[in-house]
Amino acid sequence: MPLHHAVLALLSEGPSHGYELKGRFEQAIGPQWGGLNIGHLYQILDRLVRDGYVTRSQVAQSDRPDKTRYHLTPTGQGELRTWATTAWTRTGGFRDELFLKLFGAASVGPEALDALVAAQRQTYLSELAGLTRQRRNHADDPLVALLIDAAIAHTKADLELIDNAVGRLAALADARPGVRAVTSPLVDTVAEEGHNPSMSA
């Protein structure tokens, strides 16, 4: 539960309330993770309280409703340390829609494969340009810069993969009948004769 543990990490810096945690999370993780839904955050906090990792207290406010403040417990500190010092293991495999698109393009034929590779390559180059700009803008924030470096490395690896795709899949694309297989012999004959069957008397 990485988000649960990230909240524990934030609370290790001191007690905080929900919107403070949301702001600190988004500032710490930066643009590579995205925003944190406040409703989801409160669900996480409720579960952490239930599991004994966090306690909450009410802070009275004279002009507003009482504020709920969350505190990390010793049990929560132990859970955070265990999680933070344990190696991460990929559990979701390497599923990526790109592989499905490569499969689809190769099944259509060489021209479709070339078109996909060219378009995907341009997309990755644009992503790299944007990430490079972000990297310059966050040079003074070590964690965000590290996350952006990781995104750059992933995108470069994806670019290398797509650059190799045509060579690796050319034989597969050439062997596939592709979309021409759905064309009827009648349409082929009409196309070759250069007239429209609907105009035939």
GIQUIGI-V736875 format. One record per run of one state. SS is the DSSP state (H for helix, E for strand, L for the rest). FROM is the first residue (numbers start at 1). TO is the last residue. If there is no record, write none. Layout:
ss=SS from=FROM to=TO
ss=SS from=FROM to=TO
This chain:
ss=L from=1 to=1
ss=H from=2 to=11
ss=L from=12 to=15
ss=E from=16 to=16
ss=L from=17 to=17
ss=H from=18 to=32
ss=L from=33 to=37
ss=H from=38 to=50
ss=L from=51 to=53
ss=E from=54 to=59
ss=L from=60 to=66
ss=E from=67 to=72
ss=L from=73 to=73
ss=H from=74 to=84
ss=L from=85 to=96
ss=H from=97 to=108
ss=L from=109 to=109
ss=H from=110 to=137
ss=L from=138 to=141
ss=H from=142 to=175
ss=L from=176 to=177
ss=H from=178 to=182
ss=L from=183 to=184
ss=H from=185 to=193
ss=L from=194 to=196
ss=H from=197 to=199
ss=L from=200 to=201
